Amino acid sequence: MLPAINDVEGAKVPETLPFIIDSHVHIFPDSIFKTIWKWFDEFAWPIRYKLASPDVLSYLLSRGVGHIIALQYAHKPGIARDLNNYMVKLCQKFPGNVTGMATVFPGESACEVILKEAFANGLQGVKLHAHVQCFDMNSKDMDEIYETCSSAQKPLVMHVGREPKSPAYKCDPYLLCDAEKLERVIKNYPKLKVCVPHLGADEFLKYKQLIEKYDNLWLDTTMALSDYLPLKNPIRLDEMRSDRIMYGSDFPNIPYAWDREIKFFEKNRLSDDFIESVLSKNAVNLFHLKSMKNENGCPRISSRESLSEKMLI
């Protein structure tokens, strides 16, 4: 069990930063959120922001986050359709500001049908979590998901890094998750776009090497920049491929201030181009947000004359 951190949170995104897209925000129906919070309180860390899903989105948007990629995952077979419908309805309440991702439970019947329905209803990709869903990414059950996402040109956000590990999981992520297994996926499905959260923790070097080799792999920064988890990353962020890294917060399931990792980009000496790529440009490219913004008329958050404004009007 890791401790909470009572760090001071900012009221707004700093004016010095460009438009921010948070590529890793969790939403769930209330009953599932409460179960998740109970699990975290017992086995992981105290969650600081126990908010209902509409409040999760409103909280970040009201503080200057420009766009949100909303994620959820099915922890058992038979609930993915309901979760996807919940996501669709929630995104409709935040037109132009939230992009919802579908989910499915690997191996359940009608995986392809479930995902095609979700895509037809406006969801823009798929979220899976190997630690919770206990799938082997090289199993036959996964092929249907890969093929469906690949043919529909929808990205797959897949937590297949080994950390964080917990004895409370029903499976051992160190047996299921491995960068070499992921490499087989992206080689076998070169048109499939995959994002691995947490910079691939704890296989940081291996994932750095993978994004250098493959154009269909992205990483997000979720919790890896927070200086919270007891993991040592031997690689500086600016040593990684700048067009394949995206900012993500893991909000609201975090034990520290909502903007802890945003402050990382203020404090560290990174180029303007690098910061803008990580905070917005790469997510625009992966999730096809440019056409969505033009179509929906997403309001501008920043007054800066920057890439953000040019793409998001």
C-alpha positions as a LaTeX table, in Angstrom:
\begin{tabular}{lrrr}
\hline
Residue & $x$ (\AA) & $y$ (\AA) & $z$ (\AA) \\
\hline
Met1 & 0.00 & 0.00 & 0.00 \\
Leu2 & 1.46 & 3.36 & $-1.07$ \\
Pro3 & 0.72 & 6.64 & 0.74 \\
Ala4 & $-1.27$ & 9.67 & $-0.32$ \\
Ile5 & 0.63 & 12.88 & $-1.11$ \\
Asn6 & $-0.89$ & 16.10 & 0.13 \\
Asp7 & 0.71 & 18.31 & $-2.50$ \\
Val8 & $-0.78$ & 21.67 & $-3.43$ \\
Glu9 & $-2.91$ & 21.69 & $-6.57$ \\
Gly10 & $-3.11$ & 24.55 & $-9.01$ \\
Ala11 & $-6.37$ & 26.29 & $-9.83$ \\
Lys12 & $-5.69$ & 26.31 & $-13.56$ \\
Val13 & $-3.36$ & 25.01 & $-16.23$ \\
Pro14 & $-0.36$ & 27.39 & $-16.35$ \\
Glu15 & $-0.67$ & 30.11 & $-19.00$ \\
Thr16 & 2.82 & 29.32 & $-20.22$ \\
Leu17 & 1.82 & 25.87 & $-21.47$ \\
Pro18 & 0.14 & 25.16 & $-24.81$ \\
Phe19 & $-3.24$ & 23.51 & $-25.32$ \\
Ile20 & $-3.41$ & 20.30 & $-23.27$ \\
Ile21 & $-5.03$ & 17.03 & $-24.24$ \\
Asp22 & $-5.21$ & 14.56 & $-21.37$ \\
Ser23 & $-4.92$ & 11.19 & $-23.09$ \\
His24 & $-5.64$ & 9.02 & $-20.05$ \\
Val25 & $-8.70$ & 9.83 & $-17.95$ \\
His26 & $-10.89$ & 7.14 & $-16.38$ \\
Ile27 & $-14.66$ & 7.20 & $-16.29$ \\
Phe28 & $-17.03$ & 4.50 & $-15.04$ \\
Pro29 & $-20.62$ & 4.20 & $-13.87$ \\
Asp30 & $-20.91$ & 5.07 & $-10.17$ \\
Ser31 & $-21.24$ & 1.49 & $-8.92$ \\
Ile32 & $-18.05$ & 0.38 & $-10.69$ \\
Phe33 & $-16.15$ & 3.49 & $-9.62$ \\
Lys34 & $-17.00$ & 2.77 & $-5.98$ \\
Thr35 & $-15.72$ & $-0.78$ & $-6.31$ \\
Ile36 & $-12.50$ & 0.49 & $-7.91$ \\
Trp37 & $-12.01$ & 3.06 & $-5.15$ \\
Lys38 & $-12.44$ & 0.37 & $-2.50$ \\
Trp39 & $-9.85$ & $-1.82$ & $-4.23$ \\
Phe40 & $-7.35$ & 1.05 & $-4.50$ \\
Asp41 & $-7.86$ & 2.04 & $-0.86$ \\
Glu42 & $-7.04$ & $-1.52$ & 0.20 \\
Phe43 & $-4.35$ & $-2.61$ & $-2.25$ \\
Ala44 & $-2.79$ & 0.38 & $-4.03$ \\
Trp45 & $-3.06$ & 3.99 & $-2.80$ \\
Pro46 & $-5.72$ & 6.36 & $-1.47$ \\
Ile47 & $-7.58$ & 8.00 & $-4.35$ \\
Arg48 & $-7.69$ & 11.75 & $-3.87$ \\
Tyr49 & $-10.53$ & 12.56 & $-6.27$ \\
Lys50 & $-13.57$ & 10.35 & $-5.71$ \\
Leu51 & $-15.79$ & 12.02 & $-8.28$ \\
Ala52 & $-18.68$ & 10.80 & $-10.41$ \\
Ser53 & $-17.78$ & 10.57 & $-14.09$ \\
Pro54 & $-19.50$ & 13.81 & $-15.25$ \\
Asp55 & $-17.67$ & 15.61 & $-12.44$ \\
Val56 & $-14.36$ & 14.03 & $-13.47$ \\
Leu57 & $-14.68$ & 15.58 & $-16.91$ \\
Ser58 & $-16.01$ & 18.93 & $-15.68$ \\
Tyr59 & $-13.21$ & 19.17 & $-13.10$ \\
Leu60 & $-10.42$ & 18.93 & $-15.67$ \\
Leu61 & $-12.10$ & 21.02 & $-18.36$ \\
Ser62 & $-12.89$ & 23.81 & $-15.89$ \\
Arg63 & $-9.21$ & 23.97 & $-14.95$ \\
Gly64 & $-8.03$ & 24.49 & $-18.51$ \\
Val65 & $-7.44$ & 21.00 & $-19.87$ \\
Gly66 & $-8.54$ & 21.45 & $-23.47$ \\
His67 & $-9.61$ & 17.95 & $-24.44$ \\
Ile68 & $-9.97$ & 14.58 & $-22.72$ \\
Ile69 & $-9.54$ & 11.01 & $-23.94$ \\
Ala70 & $-11.95$ & 9.05 & $-21.71$ \\
Leu71 & $-11.16$ & 5.41 & $-20.92$ \\
Gln72 & $-12.85$ & 2.50 & $-19.20$ \\
Tyr73 & $-12.41$ & $-1.27$ & $-19.24$ \\
Ala74 & $-14.69$ & $-4.26$ & $-18.77$ \\
His75 & $-13.56$ & $-6.33$ & $-15.80$ \\
Lys76 & $-15.71$ & $-9.33$ & $-16.76$ \\
Pro77 & $-17.57$ & $-10.69$ & $-19.82$ \\
Gly78 & $-21.03$ & $-9.41$ & $-20.64$ \\
Ile79 & $-20.78$ & $-5.78$ & $-19.51$ \\
Ala80 & $-18.88$ & $-4.14$ & $-22.38$ \\
Arg81 & $-21.98$ & $-3.09$ & $-24.31$ \\
Asp82 & $-23.41$ & $-1.31$ & $-21.27$ \\
Leu83 & $-20.09$ & 0.40 & $-20.58$ \\
Asn84 & $-19.78$ & 1.51 & $-24.19$ \\
Asn85 & $-23.33$ & 2.90 & $-24.20$ \\
Tyr86 & $-22.56$ & 4.73 & $-20.96$ \\
Met87 & $-19.47$ & 6.25 & $-22.57$ \\
Val88 & $-21.40$ & 7.36 & $-25.66$ \\
Lys89 & $-24.06$ & 9.14 & $-23.58$ \\
Leu90 & $-21.47$ & 10.79 & $-21.35$ \\
Cys91 & $-19.46$ & 12.11 & $-24.29$ \\
Gln92 & $-22.64$ & 13.60 & $-25.76$ \\
Lys93 & $-22.84$ & 15.84 & $-22.69$ \\
Phe94 & $-19.41$ & 17.30 & $-23.52$ \\
Pro95 & $-19.53$ & 17.79 & $-27.31$ \\
Gly96 & $-16.14$ & 18.56 & $-28.81$ \\
Asn97 & $-14.28$ & 18.30 & $-25.51$ \\
Val98 & $-14.24$ & 14.54 & $-24.81$ \\
Thr99 & $-13.27$ & 11.60 & $-27.01$ \\
Gly100 & $-14.57$ & 8.29 & $-25.70$ \\
Met101 & $-12.92$ & 4.91 & $-26.09$ \\
Ala102 & $-14.77$ & 1.61 & $-26.24$ \\
Thr103 & $-13.93$ & $-1.54$ & $-24.33$ \\
Val104 & $-14.54$ & $-5.27$ & $-24.62$ \\
Phe105 & $-13.55$ & $-8.30$ & $-22.56$ \\
Pro106 & $-11.02$ & $-10.37$ & $-24.54$ \\
Gly107 & $-12.41$ & $-13.77$ & $-25.42$ \\
Glu108 & $-16.07$ & $-12.98$ & $-24.84$ \\
Ser109 & $-18.50$ & $-13.83$ & $-27.59$ \\
Ala110 & $-19.25$ & $-11.25$ & $-30.30$ \\
Cys111 & $-16.16$ & $-9.12$ & $-29.64$ \\
Glu112 & $-16.14$ & $-7.84$ & $-33.20$ \\
Val113 & $-19.84$ & $-6.98$ & $-33.14$ \\
Ile114 & $-19.54$ & $-5.17$ & $-29.81$ \\
Leu115 & $-16.67$ & $-3.04$ & $-31.07$ \\
Lys116 & $-18.24$ & $-2.26$ & $-34.43$ \\
Glu117 & $-21.39$ & $-1.10$ & $-32.65$ \\
Ala118 & $-19.31$ & 1.13 & $-30.39$ \\
Phe119 & $-17.44$ & 2.65 & $-33.33$ \\
Ala120 & $-20.71$ & 3.25 & $-35.19$ \\
Asn121 & $-21.97$ & 5.09 & $-32.10$ \\
Gly122 & $-18.97$ & 7.44 & $-32.14$ \\
Leu123 & $-16.36$ & 5.85 & $-29.90$ \\
Gln124 & $-12.89$ & 6.33 & $-31.33$ \\
Gly125 & $-10.81$ & 3.37 & $-30.18$ \\
Val126 & $-10.49$ & 0.64 & $-27.56$ \\
Lys127 & $-9.10$ & 0.44 & $-24.04$ \\
Leu128 & $-7.87$ & $-2.85$ & $-22.52$ \\
His129 & $-6.09$ & $-3.57$ & $-19.22$ \\
Ala130 & $-4.11$ & $-6.82$ & $-18.97$ \\
His131 & $-3.72$ & $-6.61$ & $-15.18$ \\
Val132 & $-7.48$ & $-6.55$ & $-14.67$ \\
Gln133 & $-8.68$ & $-8.56$ & $-17.65$ \\
Cys134 & $-5.88$ & $-11.13$ & $-17.39$ \\
Phe135 & $-5.31$ & $-11.59$ & $-21.12$ \\
Asp136 & $-2.15$ & $-12.66$ & $-22.89$ \\
Met137 & $-1.64$ & $-10.20$ & $-25.73$ \\
Asn138 & $-0.36$ & $-13.00$ & $-28.00$ \\
Ser139 & $-3.35$ & $-15.29$ & $-27.45$ \\
Lys140 & $-5.82$ & $-16.14$ & $-30.23$ \\
Asp141 & $-8.57$ & $-14.33$ & $-28.33$ \\
Met142 & $-6.79$ & $-11.06$ & $-29.04$ \\
Asp143 & $-6.61$ & $-11.49$ & $-32.83$ \\
Glu144 & $-10.27$ & $-10.56$ & $-33.31$ \\
Ile145 & $-9.73$ & $-7.32$ & $-31.40$ \\
Tyr146 & $-6.55$ & $-6.45$ & $-33.27$ \\
Glu147 & $-8.14$ & $-7.15$ & $-36.63$ \\
Thr148 & $-11.27$ & $-5.15$ & $-35.82$ \\
Cys149 & $-9.31$ & $-2.12$ & $-34.63$ \\
Ser150 & $-6.87$ & $-2.36$ & $-37.51$ \\
Ser151 & $-9.54$ & $-2.57$ & $-40.22$ \\
Ala152 & $-11.54$ & 0.27 & $-38.63$ \\
Gln153 & $-8.37$ & 2.37 & $-38.15$ \\
Lys154 & $-9.13$ & 2.81 & $-34.46$ \\
Pro155 & $-6.28$ & 3.00 & $-31.92$ \\
Leu156 & $-5.92$ & 0.50 & $-29.10$ \\
Val157 & $-4.86$ & 1.80 & $-25.67$ \\
Met158 & $-3.58$ & $-1.30$ & $-23.95$ \\
His159 & $-2.09$ & $-1.45$ & $-20.45$ \\
Val160 & 0.44 & $-4.18$ & $-21.01$ \\
Gly161 & 3.36 & $-2.76$ & $-19.05$ \\
Arg162 & 4.31 & $-4.95$ & $-16.09$ \\
Glu163 & 3.76 & $-2.30$ & $-13.44$ \\
Pro164 & 2.14 & $-1.48$ & $-11.14$ \\
Lys165 & 2.06 & $-5.04$ & $-9.84$ \\
Ser166 & $-0.21$ & $-6.11$ & $-6.99$ \\
Pro167 & $-0.86$ & $-9.45$ & $-5.29$ \\
Ala168 & $-4.53$ & $-8.46$ & $-5.38$ \\
Tyr169 & $-4.71$ & $-8.98$ & $-9.15$ \\
Lys170 & $-6.10$ & $-12.33$ & $-10.23$ \\
Cys171 & $-3.12$ & $-12.85$ & $-12.52$ \\
Asp172 & 0.58 & $-12.06$ & $-12.49$ \\
Pro173 & 1.28 & $-9.13$ & $-14.87$ \\
Tyr174 & 4.95 & $-10.12$ & $-14.97$ \\
Leu175 & 3.91 & $-13.37$ & $-16.67$ \\
Leu176 & 1.40 & $-11.77$ & $-19.03$ \\
Cys177 & 3.11 & $-8.49$ & $-19.90$ \\
Asp178 & 6.37 & $-8.24$ & $-21.76$ \\
Ala179 & 7.71 & $-5.77$ & $-24.34$ \\
Glu180 & 8.73 & $-8.64$ & $-26.61$ \\
Lys181 & 5.14 & $-9.90$ & $-26.67$ \\
Leu182 & 3.96 & $-6.42$ & $-27.60$ \\
Glu183 & 6.55 & $-6.26$ & $-30.37$ \\
Arg184 & 5.05 & $-9.40$ & $-31.92$ \\
Val185 & 1.66 & $-7.69$ & $-31.96$ \\
Ile186 & 2.83 & $-4.51$ & $-33.67$ \\
Lys187 & 4.88 & $-6.51$ & $-36.18$ \\
Asn188 & 1.96 & $-8.82$ & $-36.99$ \\
Tyr189 & $-0.47$ & $-5.91$ & $-37.29$ \\
Pro190 & 1.48 & $-3.05$ & $-38.88$ \\
Lys191 & $-1.71$ & $-1.03$ & $-39.50$ \\
Leu192 & $-2.81$ & $-1.32$ & $-35.86$ \\
Lys193 & $-2.03$ & 1.76 & $-33.78$ \\
Val194 & $-1.23$ & 0.87 & $-30.17$ \\
Cys195 & $-0.65$ & 3.10 & $-27.16$ \\
Val196 & 0.95 & 1.65 & $-24.02$ \\
Pro197 & 0.40 & 3.74 & $-20.87$ \\
His198 & 2.91 & 4.61 & $-18.14$ \\
Leu199 & 5.82 & 4.75 & $-20.64$ \\
Gly200 & 5.72 & 0.94 & $-20.53$ \\
Ala201 & 6.69 & 0.78 & $-16.85$ \\
Asp202 & 8.87 & $-0.84$ & $-15.78$ \\
Glu203 & 10.46 & $-1.80$ & $-19.11$ \\
Phe204 & 11.31 & 1.80 & $-19.93$ \\
Leu205 & 14.38 & 1.14 & $-22.06$ \\
Lys206 & 12.71 & $-1.60$ & $-24.09$ \\
Tyr207 & 9.75 & 0.63 & $-24.88$ \\
Lys208 & 12.02 & 3.51 & $-25.80$ \\
Gln209 & 13.66 & 1.20 & $-28.32$ \\
Leu210 & 10.31 & $-0.04$ & $-29.64$ \\
Ile211 & 8.95 & 3.43 & $-30.44$ \\
Glu212 & 12.18 & 4.13 & $-32.28$ \\
Lys213 & 11.65 & 1.04 & $-34.46$ \\
Tyr214 & 7.89 & 1.15 & $-35.09$ \\
Asp215 & 5.63 & 3.94 & $-36.29$ \\
Asn216 & 2.46 & 2.23 & $-35.03$ \\
Leu217 & 3.38 & 2.40 & $-31.34$ \\
Trp218 & 2.81 & 5.28 & $-28.91$ \\
Leu219 & 3.39 & 5.65 & $-25.15$ \\
Asp220 & 1.65 & 7.87 & $-22.63$ \\
Thr221 & 3.28 & 9.40 & $-19.59$ \\
Thr222 & 0.61 & 8.46 & $-17.03$ \\
Met223 & 2.11 & 8.45 & $-13.51$ \\
Ala224 & 5.60 & 7.93 & $-14.93$ \\
Leu225 & 6.48 & 11.63 & $-14.46$ \\
Ser226 & 4.94 & 11.98 & $-11.01$ \\
Asp227 & 7.94 & 10.81 & $-8.95$ \\
Tyr228 & 5.47 & 8.71 & $-6.99$ \\
Leu229 & 5.78 & 5.06 & $-7.96$ \\
Pro230 & 8.92 & 3.32 & $-6.65$ \\
Leu231 & 10.29 & 2.77 & $-10.15$ \\
Lys232 & 13.53 & 4.05 & $-11.59$ \\
Asn233 & 13.37 & 5.27 & $-15.17$ \\
Pro234 & 16.92 & 5.48 & $-16.55$ \\
Ile235 & 15.76 & 7.56 & $-19.55$ \\
Arg236 & 15.07 & 11.27 & $-19.66$ \\
Leu237 & 11.80 & 12.15 & $-21.37$ \\
Asp238 & 13.55 & 14.33 & $-23.96$ \\
Glu239 & 15.71 & 11.37 & $-24.95$ \\
Met240 & 12.62 & 9.58 & $-26.24$ \\
Arg241 & 11.01 & 9.90 & $-29.66$ \\
Ser242 & 9.11 & 13.16 & $-29.36$ \\
Asp243 & 6.32 & 12.31 & $-31.81$ \\
Arg244 & 5.31 & 9.12 & $-29.99$ \\
Ile245 & 4.83 & 10.33 & $-26.41$ \\
Met246 & 1.53 & 11.70 & $-25.06$ \\
Tyr247 & 0.58 & 13.29 & $-21.77$ \\
Gly248 & $-1.90$ & 11.38 & $-19.59$ \\
Ser249 & $-2.91$ & 11.94 & $-15.98$ \\
Asp250 & $-4.75$ & 8.77 & $-14.81$ \\
Phe251 & $-7.27$ & 11.16 & $-13.24$ \\
Pro252 & $-9.19$ & 10.64 & $-11.01$ \\
Asn253 & $-7.48$ & 7.48 & $-9.71$ \\
Ile254 & $-4.42$ & 9.27 & $-8.36$ \\
Pro255 & $-3.09$ & 9.92 & $-4.84$ \\
Tyr256 & $-1.71$ & 13.41 & $-5.55$ \\
Ala257 & $-2.72$ & 16.74 & $-7.11$ \\
Trp258 & $-4.44$ & 16.64 & $-10.51$ \\
Asp259 & $-1.71$ & 18.83 & $-12.07$ \\
Arg260 & 1.34 & 17.16 & $-10.54$ \\
Glu261 & 2.59 & 15.89 & $-13.90$ \\
Ile262 & 1.57 & 19.05 & $-15.75$ \\
Lys263 & 3.98 & 20.90 & $-13.45$ \\
Phe264 & 6.73 & 18.60 & $-14.73$ \\
Phe265 & 6.52 & 20.40 & $-18.07$ \\
Glu266 & 6.88 & 23.76 & $-16.37$ \\
Lys267 & 9.87 & 22.79 & $-14.27$ \\
Asn268 & 11.96 & 20.84 & $-16.77$ \\
Arg269 & 13.94 & 22.35 & $-19.60$ \\
Leu270 & 12.22 & 20.92 & $-22.62$ \\
Ser271 & 11.89 & 22.60 & $-25.99$ \\
Asp272 & 8.62 & 24.28 & $-26.94$ \\
Asp273 & 8.20 & 21.87 & $-29.83$ \\
Phe274 & 8.73 & 18.86 & $-27.58$ \\
Ile275 & 6.23 & 20.10 & $-24.99$ \\
Glu276 & 3.59 & 20.88 & $-27.59$ \\
Ser277 & 4.03 & 17.47 & $-29.20$ \\
Val278 & 3.60 & 15.65 & $-25.90$ \\
Leu279 & 0.78 & 17.82 & $-24.53$ \\
Ser280 & $-1.38$ & 17.96 & $-27.66$ \\
Lys281 & $-0.01$ & 17.33 & $-31.14$ \\
Asn282 & 0.66 & 13.59 & $-30.77$ \\
Ala283 & $-2.81$ & 12.92 & $-29.34$ \\
Val284 & $-4.38$ & 14.89 & $-32.19$ \\
Asn285 & $-2.58$ & 12.64 & $-34.66$ \\
Leu286 & $-3.25$ & 9.32 & $-32.91$ \\
Phe287 & $-6.93$ & 9.91 & $-32.13$ \\
His288 & $-7.69$ & 11.87 & $-35.34$ \\
Leu289 & $-8.81$ & 14.86 & $-33.32$ \\
Lys290 & $-8.20$ & 17.46 & $-36.00$ \\
Ser291 & $-11.17$ & 16.42 & $-38.10$ \\
Met292 & $-13.29$ & 15.97 & $-34.99$ \\
Lys293 & $-12.51$ & 19.47 & $-33.79$ \\
Asn294 & $-13.26$ & 21.02 & $-37.15$ \\
Glu295 & $-16.50$ & 19.08 & $-37.35$ \\
Asn296 & $-17.73$ & 19.78 & $-33.83$ \\
Gly297 & $-16.38$ & 23.29 & $-33.43$ \\
Cys298 & $-14.47$ & 22.71 & $-30.20$ \\
Pro299 & $-13.92$ & 26.04 & $-28.42$ \\
Arg300 & $-10.38$ & 27.30 & $-28.03$ \\
Ile301 & $-9.00$ & 27.25 & $-24.52$ \\
Ser302 & $-5.69$ & 29.03 & $-25.06$ \\
Ser303 & $-5.22$ & 32.53 & $-26.43$ \\
Arg304 & $-1.73$ & 31.66 & $-27.63$ \\
Glu305 & $-1.15$ & 31.76 & $-31.39$ \\
Ser306 & 0.14 & 28.24 & $-31.62$ \\
Leu307 & $-0.35$ & 24.87 & $-33.22$ \\
Ser308 & $-3.16$ & 24.28 & $-30.76$ \\
Glu309 & $-5.24$ & 27.21 & $-32.01$ \\
Lys310 & $-4.57$ & 26.50 & $-35.66$ \\
Met311 & $-5.74$ & 22.90 & $-35.35$ \\
Leu312 & $-8.57$ & 23.27 & $-32.87$ \\
Ile313 & $-10.71$ & 25.98 & $-34.40$ \\
\hline
\end{tabular}
